[in-house]
Amino acid sequence: MPRQIPYIVGTEGCERFSFYGMRNILTPFLISTLLLFMPVADRAGEAKHVFHTFVIGVYFFPLLGGWLADRFFGKYDTIFWLSLVYCAGHACLAIFEDSLKGFYFGLFLIALGSGGIKPLISSFVGDQFDQTNKNKAKIVYDVFYWMINFGSFFASLLMPIFLRDFGPAVAFGIPGILMFIATMVFWLGRKKYIHVPPAPPDPDSFTRVARTALLAHAPGKARTGLGVALFGVAGAVASMAMAPQWGFVIAACTALVLLLAFGGIGTSMQLERARGLHPDVAVDGVRAVLRILIVFALVTPFFSLFDQKASTWIVQANSMVAPTISMFGRDFTFVPAQMQALNPLLVMILIPFNNLVLYPALRKMGVEPTPLRRMTTGIVFSALSWIVIGTLQVQMDGGTPTSMAWQVLPYALLTFGEVLVSATGLEFAYSQSPPSMKGVIMAFWFLATTVGSLWVLIVNASVKNDAVVANIATSGFSVIAFQMYFFAAFAFVAAAVFGWYATRYKMMDNYRSDAAPAKA
């Protein structure tokens, strides 16, 4: 095992404590403190909007971080400097607890810092391996993901109590201290890391090959792919024109989705025209990236379900009966936001269970748990969790007092789905991406979460329409229960399409071929 791995894993544990420490108290803080100027009925909806807008930022900025690292500064320097921006964001949250603009600026800095380093930390782990020890990479990615949840567990358990008992300055300040510790731990390992240098300007880069394919003429053939790509451009412009009605975030994210979707389809249609003008390896690399992006697109419904555990599920828990347990002669009553601690706790149990028990058992039965099979199953389990959470909501809407303890079942189902999708996705994204595109491909993986939150914002915006609400009323469900069942159906459809595509996807092996350290 590479000796530098503990520094990276330790950094991730502290960083995840800092991130989830502030993230998991964000919705209750907004509802109870920062949004008090709004009518009571509107606070929960606005808190969900702010939360998912923040998540969109966190998972959009990996594009910037991946590009800076791959083209200019390398992964180590980009991670270090953006981590300092991250620390400044935490400081703003602690200082500007009563200032809307100051607090939102802090959220922006955290989104920039956290998002910018997000694809780089996981791909930096992959850089420490080569063909001689790549078999240990899966173990490290699982340990890496376990540490993420180790930090998240204690943050989810403790920060709601600190928010309740000591106020937002302390509750947001402690995660800032942990982020500073994470930065220092990462810095201490600087002389031990393998540094893969940023790629020099490449005449056969992904964007240049794609541009050549779209613009190239072929005798007797129309440029249909270019027409498809231009349709995406027109759609993006139309989307931005709708910003006054939709809001800038929804309009901009929709525009990005249209550009990527139709640009990718158009490029794929004409990609063979780039052969001869670019080396075959470059053309094949672009095709590999486009195939990977299809997988990422099909995962976005999972993230639309998963991230709502910190918004929609907390709002539901606020209306449930809080369980009380007796320990050490005292009664402890759970805070709704603490229910999120179940997620990382279950992850820490399920990762070793899957590796030591479930996967070996499946192999003995003749079933190989390939990455794409695991991800398909994970999407299905996320859908099942929303069937359960929707059923709880129907029970509550009927006037039945319901304990928060009932949320344990949907948390268990969703977490099992998360382990199969997210932990596997990190490994899949690194192993499938061409060597010169590691950081950017990892950024596209995280962009899937941005698109997931985009679906949430679109659905939440749609239920503000009177006609939509009237149609939902005819179903016999409340708006929130209907939304829950809608997201479950959304994920079931995505799982079916994902499983179909998985049978046609050819796996690649893109770990480094040499064992010698690559120094910057």
Salt bridges, closest charged atoms under 4 A:
GLU12 OE2 - ARG16 NE 3.91
GLU15 OE1 - ARG16 NE 2.69
ASP127 OD2 - LYS75 NZ 2.91
ASP130 OD2 - ARG512 NH2 3.92
ASP142 OD2 - LYS138 NZ 2.92
ASP165 OD1 - ARG164 NE 2.92
ASP204 OD1 - HIS278 ND1 2.72
GLU272 OE1 - ARG275 NE 2.51
GLU272 OE2 - ARG287 NH2 3.12
ASP280 OD1 - ARG275 NH1 3.27
ASP284 OD1 - ARG275 NH2 2.63
ASP307 OD1 - ARG23 NH2 2.59
GLU368 OE1 - ARG363 NE 3.32
ASP509 OD2 - LYS134 NZ 2.37
ASP514 OD2 - ARG512 NH1 3.99
